[in-house]
Amino acid sequence: MESVGGHPLHEGLRVSDTLRALSLAVLPGDASPVPGMWFKESSAKNLRHRDFLAPRAALGKLYRRGEVPEEDVKRISSIKGEGVLPLQSCELSDFGLAVRLERSLVFEQVLGHIPHYLTPPSSTSVSMKSVILNCVALHGCKTVDDLSLGCLRAILVADHLAEVLRGDGVKVHLVPGLREGAVGLFLRQLRVSWPSEVDASSIDAGARALKQALENSPYAEAIEVEITTQPHQDGPPKDAAVCPVREKDGPPKDDAVCRVRLKEFLEQRQLPGYDPNLDLFTVLEGNLRHLAELHQAVLQCQDVPGGCTVIHVVNCEDEFQQQKMDLLWQLLSTRSHVVSQKHLVCGPVKVSGSPPATSAGHFFQLRRSQMRSASVMKYGDLVQGASWDEIVDSLTSAAVRFEMLATPHRSQITVVLDDASISTKGTKSGAFVMYNCARLATLFESYHSAVRQGLYPEFPTPGELDFKSLREEGEWLLLFNYILPFPELLDQSAQLQFATKGIRITAHTEAVCKFLVNLSMDFSSYYNRVHILGEPLSHLFSQMFARLQLMRGVQDVLHRALATLHIPPLDQL
């Protein structure tokens, strides 16, 4: 096993491994570990003094008045292990047990092996799972005007969740497939990666089979059809046996098949988590096609070990209708083909400003116009041509995604439409993240340009770098809060509690956006304060290279995080 300074380096050092080792080390006698005993510091103020802390109150659960014996403090100071960060000291202070890391060694191990910190920790249990993400908003959607902002939010949540799950080793299927048209083109503008429409004939066959099963279901009943006689007509038209019906919460102009008694089915099965108001459901042809496509995706997952779970990603306005679809599928399934279903519900999107009702397409075009205007205001006549069109498209995609994803998916979002809410440098926006990506690209281009001019030497290998010169407060902040914990952030973003009771499930789809905004703010503060490319003097090169390697780590993390959002980083702005 590879190691540096006597400390093992497997797939990278991990904050979680260190916290676990610290918790096990603080165990006098036969005591059991205290959950949450230790925590990682993150604020610049506290990081001046310590990196990890076990507060006095927590220590009091194991030691009288929180007084830790000297021999226990020494034992904690000497802990080592796979993935454990190298410790410099452990001291009992007024605040509790304070641990400080051997920072230069942490810089060396992390910045010398950056690829280890761009992927989540390997997880054999997760990699055996298969997930079908059913984006409800896209079923039967024919035009961009059909997409509300709530639908747009659900689409972007599903797209991002699919990417982080794949990165964690999960096999992901996206439903429904999209036919070529305006909706697909719009999603490509937003850089949403969505599959094309599957074979329509197989979906039709599946829908017919479901219809036949429905006719034989004890919970189904015929719909009473009201027949109207046309003037000068002695009887009903020959095709009056089929009556187009539109249920209030169903798709328009869809032929009704029958009505099912969901309440009876729900009470008989005693299924928890469903709305108690569910009762009769008028089943339409489109509903059966919806289920047929889901069933086809399930068949593709039959050979995947660990089973398959369907997650319905749905906006709150359509949640009630999707619960009906969920129960209809269960009602039509045989005992041997019951599929685990969960609902990931997105909160409402409210609009502040005029007009109050805005389609997803109008919202995107508005943001694009505003982003171009903001760019012209900052860069003037330079904003023209194909390259700037691409920049504005990237900024718009980033702005829209961050607006829809930076809030936990179950919470309400309020979208402000006026121009004052849009800027290329607002610190809470996706555009601000892109701006800092461009700053990093410009930094490295400036370095390479100086190398071509003979002002700087070529970049040394990571093993030749001296990281003892990284003593600036912001440097440790960037490494300890962002590069080091990034793999565990990716892992957290992909965690879904399938075993929870009820039908709802929660995902951390806001984590990456929040991480990127905070990273960009701390990087921007450091970049504005510290001169990275120094004078071309040999005695300054060692620190310059160490700082550039740190910036390379920041850049790689930024790019990898943006990739989970399908946002290409900018190299100029």
C-alpha positions in Angstrom: 0.0 0.0 0.0 1.3 3.4 -0.9 2.1 5.8 2.0 3.5 9.2 2.7 5.3 9.9 5.9 4.2 6.6 7.4 0.5 7.3 6.9 -1.3 4.9 4.5 -2.8 6.4 1.4 -5.4 4.0 -0.1 -8.0 5.9 -2.2 -7.4 9.2 -0.3 -7.6 10.6 3.1 -11.2 10.9 4.4 -12.8 13.2 7.0 -15.2 10.5 7.9 -12.5 7.9 8.5 -10.7 10.4 10.8 -13.9 11.2 12.8 -14.5 7.5 13.2 -11.0 6.9 14.4 -11.2 9.8 16.8 -14.5 8.5 18.2 -13.1 5.1 18.8 -10.0 6.5 20.5 -12.1 8.4 23.1 -13.4 5.3 24.9 -12.5 4.8 28.5 -13.1 1.3 29.8 -16.1 -0.4 28.3 -17.8 2.8 27.2 -19.7 2.9 23.9 -19.0 5.5 21.2 -21.0 8.7 21.5 -22.5 9.7 18.1 -21.4 13.2 17.1 -18.7 13.3 19.7 -16.3 14.9 17.2 -16.9 17.4 14.5 -14.8 19.0 11.8 -14.2 22.8 12.0 -15.0 24.8 8.9 -14.9 28.5 9.8 -11.7 30.5 9.2 -11.8 31.8 12.8 -11.8 28.3 14.4 -9.4 26.8 11.9 -6.7 29.2 13.2 -6.6 27.1 16.3 -7.9 23.6 15.5 -9.2 21.3 12.8 -11.4 18.9 14.9 -13.1 19.4 18.2 -14.8 17.2 20.8 -16.8 19.7 22.9 -16.7 19.6 26.7 -20.4 18.8 26.8 -19.9 15.7 24.7 -16.8 14.6 26.7 -18.9 14.9 29.9 -20.9 11.8 28.7 -17.7 9.7 29.0 -15.5 11.6 31.5 -16.4 13.3 34.8 -16.8 17.1 34.1 -15.3 16.4 30.7 -11.7 16.0 32.1 -9.8 13.7 29.9 -6.8 11.9 31.5 -3.4 12.7 30.0 -2.8 9.1 28.9 -6.0 9.2 26.9 -5.0 12.5 25.3 -1.7 11.0 24.2 -3.5 7.9 22.8 -5.7 10.1 20.7 -2.7 12.1 19.5 -1.1 9.0 18.1 -4.0 7.5 16.1 -3.2 6.3 12.6 -5.1 4.2 10.1 -6.4 3.8 6.6 -7.8 7.1 5.4 -7.0 8.8 8.7 -5.6 12.3 8.4 -2.1 12.7 10.0 -2.4 14.4 13.5 0.0 16.9 14.8 -1.4 17.4 18.3 -4.3 16.9 20.6 -4.9 19.2 23.6 -7.6 19.6 26.2 -8.8 23.3 26.1 -11.6 25.2 27.7 -13.7 24.3 24.6 -12.9 20.6 24.7 -10.4 18.2 23.0 -8.9 20.1 20.1 -7.0 18.3 17.4 -4.7 20.0 14.9 -3.5 18.2 11.8 0.0 18.0 10.3 -1.1 20.4 7.6 2.0 20.4 5.4 1.7 16.6 5.2 -2.0 16.8 4.4 -1.2 19.3 1.6 1.4 16.9 0.3 -0.8 13.8 0.4 -3.9 15.5 -1.1 -2.4 17.8 -3.7 0.0 15.0 -4.7 -2.9 12.7 -5.5 -5.7 15.0 -6.7 -7.5 12.3 -8.8 -8.3 10.4 -5.5 -10.5 13.4 -4.5 -12.6 13.7 -7.6 -14.8 10.6 -7.2 -16.9 9.3 -4.3 -15.5 6.6 -2.1 -15.9 3.1 -3.6 -19.1 1.5 -2.4 -19.8 -2.1 -3.5 -23.2 -2.1 -1.9 -24.5 1.0 -3.8 -23.0 -0.1 -7.1 -25.2 -3.2 -7.1 -28.4 -1.1 -7.2 -30.5 -0.1 -10.2 -32.7 3.0 -10.2 -35.4 4.1 -12.6 -35.9 7.9 -12.5 -39.4 8.6 -13.8 -39.7 12.4 -14.6 -43.5 12.8 -14.5 -43.5 16.2 -16.1 -42.2 14.8 -19.4 -45.0 12.3 -19.9 -47.3 13.6 -22.6 -45.4 16.9 -22.9 -45.6 18.1 -26.5 -44.6 21.8 -26.4 -42.3 23.9 -24.2 -45.4 25.9 -23.2 -46.7 22.8 -21.5 -43.7 23.0 -19.0 -44.3 25.1 -15.9 -41.5 26.3 -13.7 -42.4 23.5 -11.3 -42.0 21.0 -14.2 -38.6 22.6 -15.1 -37.5 22.2 -11.5 -38.4 18.5 -11.4 -36.6 17.9 -14.7 -33.4 19.5 -13.5 -33.6 17.6 -10.2 -33.9 14.3 -12.1 -31.1 15.2 -14.5 -28.7 16.1 -11.6 -29.7 13.1 -9.5 -29.1 10.8 -12.4 -25.6 12.1 -12.8 -24.6 11.8 -9.1 -26.1 8.3 -8.9 -24.1 7.2 -11.9 -21.0 8.6 -10.4 -21.6 6.5 -7.3 -21.9 3.3 -9.3 -25.7 3.1 -9.7 -27.2 1.9 -12.9 -29.8 4.6 -13.9 -32.6 4.4 -16.4 -34.4 7.7 -17.3 -38.1 7.6 -18.2 -39.9 8.7 -20.4 -37.9 8.7 -23.7 -38.4 12.0 -25.6 -39.3 12.2 -29.2 -37.6 14.8 -31.4 -39.3 18.1 -31.1 -39.4 21.4 -29.3 -39.2 20.0 -25.8 -36.0 17.9 -26.7 -34.4 21.0 -28.3 -35.2 23.1 -25.2 -33.7 20.5 -22.9 -30.5 20.4 -25.0 -30.3 24.2 -24.6 -30.3 23.6 -20.8 -27.7 20.8 -21.4 -30.1 18.2 -19.9 -29.0 14.7 -20.9 -32.2 12.8 -21.6 -32.7 9.6 -23.7 -34.7 9.5 -26.9 -38.1 7.9 -27.3 -38.1 4.1 -27.0 -39.7 1.8 -29.5 -43.4 2.9 -29.7 -44.7 -0.5 -30.9 -43.4 -2.2 -27.7 -45.1 0.5 -25.6 -48.3 0.1 -27.5 -48.2 -3.7 -26.9 -47.5 -3.1 -23.2 -50.4 -0.7 -22.9 -52.8 -3.2 -24.6 -51.7 -5.9 -22.1 -52.3 -3.6 -19.2 -55.7 -2.7 -20.6 -56.7 -6.3 -20.8 -55.5 -6.9 -17.2 -57.5 -3.9 -16.1 -60.7 -5.3 -17.7 -60.2 -8.4 -15.5 -59.5 -6.4 -12.3 -62.0 -6.7 -9.4 -61.3 -3.0 -8.7 -62.3 -1.7 -12.1 -65.7 -0.6 -13.2 -67.2 0.6 -16.5 -67.7 4.3 -17.2 -71.2 5.4 -17.8 -71.1 7.2 -21.2 -73.5 10.0 -21.8 -74.6 9.8 -25.5 -75.9 12.8 -27.2 -78.0 12.5 -30.4 -77.1 14.8 -33.2 -80.0 16.7 -35.0 -81.9 14.7 -37.6 -80.3 11.5 -36.3 -82.4 8.6 -35.1 -79.8 7.0 -32.8 -76.3 7.4 -31.4 -73.3 7.4 -33.8 -71.7 4.0 -34.4 -68.5 5.0 -32.5 -70.3 6.3 -29.4 -69.1 3.3 -27.4 -65.8 5.1 -26.8 -66.1 8.5 -25.1 -63.2 11.0 -24.8 -63.0 12.0 -21.1 -60.7 14.4 -19.4 -60.2 14.0 -15.7 -59.4 17.3 -13.9 -55.8 16.1 -13.1 -55.3 14.0 -16.2 -54.0 14.7 -19.7 -56.4 16.3 -22.2 -58.1 14.6 -25.2 -57.3 11.1 -24.0 -59.7 8.2 -24.3 -61.0 6.8 -21.0 -60.6 3.1 -20.4 -62.4 2.5 -17.2 -62.6 3.7 -13.6 -60.8 2.0 -10.7 -61.7 2.1 -7.0 -58.3 3.0 -5.5 -59.7 3.6 -2.0 -60.9 0.1 -1.8 -57.5 -1.2 -3.0 -55.7 1.0 -0.6 -57.7 -0.1 2.4 -57.4 -3.7 1.6 -53.6 -3.6 1.2 -53.2 -1.1 4.2 -50.5 0.8 2.3 -49.0 3.7 4.4 -48.1 7.2 3.1 -50.8 7.7 0.5 -53.2 10.6 0.5 -56.4 9.6 2.3 -58.5 11.4 -0.3 -57.7 9.0 -3.0 -60.8 7.4 -4.3 -62.0 6.8 -7.8 -59.6 7.1 -10.7 -60.6 7.5 -14.3 -57.9 5.6 -16.2 -57.0 7.1 -19.6 -55.1 5.5 -22.5 -52.1 7.8 -21.8 -51.9 6.5 -18.2 -51.5 3.0 -19.5 -48.7 4.0 -21.9 -47.0 5.8 -19.0 -47.0 2.5 -17.0 -46.1 0.4 -20.0 -42.9 2.5 -20.5 -42.1 2.1 -16.8 -42.6 -1.6 -17.0 -40.3 -1.9 -20.0 -37.6 -0.1 -18.0 -38.1 -2.5 -15.2 -37.6 -5.5 -17.5 -34.2 -4.1 -18.5 -33.2 -4.2 -14.8 -34.1 -7.8 -14.1 -30.5 -9.0 -14.3 -29.1 -6.3 -12.0 -28.1 -7.7 -8.6 -29.6 -5.7 -5.6 -33.0 -5.1 -7.2 -34.6 -2.1 -8.9 -36.4 0.9 -7.4 -38.5 3.3 -9.3 -38.3 7.0 -8.1 -41.1 9.2 -9.4 -39.6 12.8 -9.6 -42.7 14.9 -9.5 -43.6 18.5 -8.7 -46.0 19.1 -5.8 -48.9 20.1 -8.1 -48.9 16.6 -9.8 -48.1 14.6 -6.6 -51.8 13.5 -6.1 -52.1 12.3 -9.7 -48.9 10.4 -9.5 -50.0 8.6 -6.3 -53.0 7.4 -8.4 -50.6 6.1 -11.0 -48.4 4.4 -8.4 -51.5 2.5 -7.0 -52.8 1.7 -10.5 -49.4 0.0 -11.2 -49.5 -1.9 -8.0 -53.1 -2.9 -8.7 -52.1 -4.3 -12.1 -49.0 -6.1 -10.9 -48.8 -9.7 -10.0 -47.3 -10.6 -6.6 -44.1 -11.7 -8.4 -43.7 -8.5 -10.3 -44.3 -5.8 -7.6 -41.8 -3.0 -8.0 -40.6 -0.8 -5.2 -41.8 2.8 -5.8 -40.7 6.0 -4.1 -41.8 9.6 -4.7 -39.3 12.5 -4.8 -41.5 15.5 -4.5 -40.3 19.0 -5.6 -41.8 22.0 -3.8 -43.6 24.8 -5.5 -41.9 27.5 -7.6 -43.4 30.9 -7.0 -42.8 34.0 -9.2 -42.1 37.4 -7.9 -42.7 40.1 -10.5 -44.7 40.2 -13.7 -46.0 38.1 -15.3 -46.9 35.8 -12.3 -47.5 32.8 -14.7 -44.4 32.0 -16.6 -43.6 28.9 -18.7 -40.2 27.3 -18.5 -39.4 28.4 -22.1 -40.2 32.0 -21.4 -38.2 31.9 -18.2 -35.1 30.6 -20.0 -35.4 33.2 -22.8 -35.8 35.9 -20.2 -32.7 34.8 -18.3 -30.8 34.5 -21.5 -31.7 38.1 -22.5 -30.8 39.4 -19.0 -27.5 37.5 -19.0 -26.5 39.0 -22.4 -27.5 42.5 -21.1 -25.4 42.0 -18.0 -22.4 40.8 -20.1 -22.7 43.8 -22.4 -22.9 46.1 -19.4 -19.6 44.6 -18.1 -17.7 43.9 -21.3 -19.2 46.3 -23.9 -18.7 45.7 -27.6 -16.7 42.5 -27.0 -20.0 40.7 -26.5 -20.6 39.5 -30.0 -20.0 36.5 -32.3 -20.3 32.8 -31.9 -17.9 32.5 -28.9 -19.9 35.0 -26.9 -23.1 33.3 -27.9 -21.7 30.1 -26.3 -20.6 32.0 -23.2 -24.0 33.5 -22.7 -25.7 30.1 -23.2 -23.4 28.6 -20.6 -24.1 31.5 -18.2 -27.8 31.1 -18.7 -27.8 27.4 -18.2 -25.8 27.8 -15.0 -28.1 30.6 -13.7 -31.2 28.6 -14.3 -29.9 25.4 -12.8 -28.6 27.2 -9.7 -31.9 28.9 -9.2 -33.8 25.6 -9.4 -31.3 23.4 -7.5 -29.6 25.4 -4.8 -32.7 25.0 -2.5 -33.6 21.6 -1.0 -36.0 20.0 -3.5 -38.9 19.8 -1.0 -38.8 23.5 -0.2 -40.5 26.4 -2.0 -38.5 28.5 -4.5 -39.3 32.2 -5.2 -38.1 33.3 -8.6 -37.5 37.0 -9.2 -37.9 37.9 -12.8 -36.7 41.5 -12.9 -33.3 42.5 -14.3 -31.9 43.5 -10.9 -31.8 39.9 -9.8 -29.3 39.0 -12.6 -25.6 39.7 -12.6 -22.4 38.0 -13.8 -20.8 38.3 -10.4 -23.6 38.0 -7.8 -22.0 35.8 -5.2 -25.0 33.4 -4.8 -25.5 32.7 -8.5 -24.3 30.1 -11.0 -22.8 32.9 -13.1 -20.5 33.8 -10.2 -19.3 30.2 -10.2 -18.6 30.3 -13.9 -16.8 33.6 -13.5 -14.4 32.0 -11.1 -13.9 29.1 -13.4 -12.8 31.6 -16.1 -10.5 33.3 -13.6 -8.7 30.0 -12.9 -8.4 29.2 -16.6 -7.0 32.7 -17.2 -4.5 32.1 -14.3 -3.1 28.9 -15.9 -3.1 30.4 -19.3 -1.0 33.3 -18.0 1.4 30.8 -16.4 1.8 28.8 -19.6 2.3 32.0 -21.6 5.1 33.0 -19.2 6.7 29.5 -19.6 6.6 29.9 -23.4 8.4 33.3 -23.0 11.1 31.7 -20.8 10.0 33.6 -17.6 9.0 30.5 -15.6 10.3 27.0 -15.7 8.1 24.0 -16.6 5.8 22.8 -13.8 7.5 20.1 -11.6 6.0 16.8 -10.8 3.8 16.8 -7.6 6.5 14.7 -5.8 9.0 17.6 -6.3 6.7 20.3 -4.7 7.4 21.7 -1.3 4.1 22.4 0.4 5.5 23.8 3.6 5.3 27.3 2.1 1.4 27.1 2.1 0.8 28.9 5.3 -1.8 31.4 4.3 -5.1 31.0 6.1 -7.1 30.8 2.8 -5.0 28.0 1.5 -5.9 25.6 4.3 -9.5 26.7 4.0 -9.6 25.7 0.3 -8.0 22.4 0.9 -9.7 21.4 4.1 -13.2 22.6 3.3 -13.4 21.8 -0.4 -10.8 19.5 -2.0 -10.5 17.1 0.9 -14.2 16.5 1.6 -15.4 16.6 -2.0 -15.6 12.8 -2.5 -17.8 12.5 0.5 -20.0 15.3 -0.8 -20.5 13.4 -4.0 -21.4 10.3 -1.9 -23.8 12.2 0.2 -25.5 13.6 -2.9 -26.1 10.1 -4.1 -27.5 8.7 -0.9 -31.2 7.7 -1.0 -32.9 6.1 2.0 -34.9 3.4 0.2 -35.8 1.7 3.5 -37.8 4.6 4.9 -41.4 4.1 5.7 -44.0 5.7 3.5 -43.7 6.6 -0.2 -41.7 9.8 -0.1 -37.9 10.0 -0.4 -35.5 12.8 0.1 -32.3 13.5 -1.9 -29.5 16.0 -1.3 -29.9 17.6 -4.7 -29.0 21.1 -3.3 -25.6 20.0 -1.9 -23.4 20.5 -5.1 -24.8 23.9 -5.9 -24.3 25.1 -2.3 -20.8 23.7 -2.3 -19.9 25.4 -5.6 -21.1 28.8 -4.4 -19.2 28.6 -1.1 -16.1 27.3 -2.8 -16.3 30.2 -5.3 -16.7 32.8 -2.6 -13.7 31.5 -0.6 -11.6 31.1 -3.7 -12.5 34.6 -4.9 -11.5 36.0 -1.5 -8.1 34.2 -1.6 -7.5 35.1 -5.3 -8.1 38.8 -4.6 -5.8 38.8 -1.6 -2.9 36.6 -2.7 -0.6 37.2 -5.7 -0.1 33.6 -7.1 2.1 34.3 -10.1 5.0 36.1 -8.5 8.1 37.8 -9.9 10.2 35.5 -12.2 12.8 34.9 -9.5 14.1 31.5 -8.7 13.7 31.8 -4.9 10.0 32.5 -5.4 9.2 29.6 -7.6 8.8 27.0 -4.9 5.8 28.8 -3.3 4.4 29.7 -6.7 4.3 26.1 -7.8 2.8 25.0 -4.5 0.0 27.6 -4.9 -0.5 26.6 -8.5 -0.9 23.0 -7.5 -3.5 24.1 -5.0 -5.3 26.1 -7.7 -5.2 23.0 -9.9 -7.0 21.0 -7.2 -9.6 23.8 -6.9 -10.1 23.8 -10.6 -10.4 20.1 -10.9 -13.0 20.0 -8.1 -14.9 22.9 -9.7 -15.0 21.1 -13.1 -16.0 17.8 -11.6 -18.8 19.4 -9.6 -20.1 21.3 -12.6 -20.1 18.1 -14.6 -22.8 16.6 -12.2 -24.9 19.6 -13.3 -24.0 19.2 -17.0 -22.5 22.7 -17.1 -19.3 23.0 -19.1 -16.8 25.3 -17.4 -15.8 28.5 -19.1 -12.2 29.2 -20.0 -12.8 32.9 -20.6 -15.1 35.7 -19.5 
